[in-house]
């Protein structure tokens, strides 16, 4: 996992002025927006675990709700949205090697 630093998710207008923030300041690494941009998936390092652990989190921008998508102690990363924005594919080392998993963001 790449080294995460504390970051704040912030929206900016076209002039570069911050307009709003979402979620708490945390060690986020890649933030992946689907086509419509109503939500995002990100990798967040677990502050209670080693640097090698990261889980996927879903951010709903309309409601400002942040939900954890994965809880496995293995490192999860590289989220990618399906075209219909119902599923997120990601890689994980939970099988002892890198493998691809798919998670339905609505039903889990």
Buried (B, 14 or more C-beta within 10 A) or exposed (E): BEEBEEBEBEEEEEEEEEEEEBBEEBBBBBBBBBEEEEBBBBBBBBEEEEEEBBBBBBBBBEEEEBEEBBEEEBBBBBBBBEEEBEBBEBBBBBEEEEEEBEBEBEEE
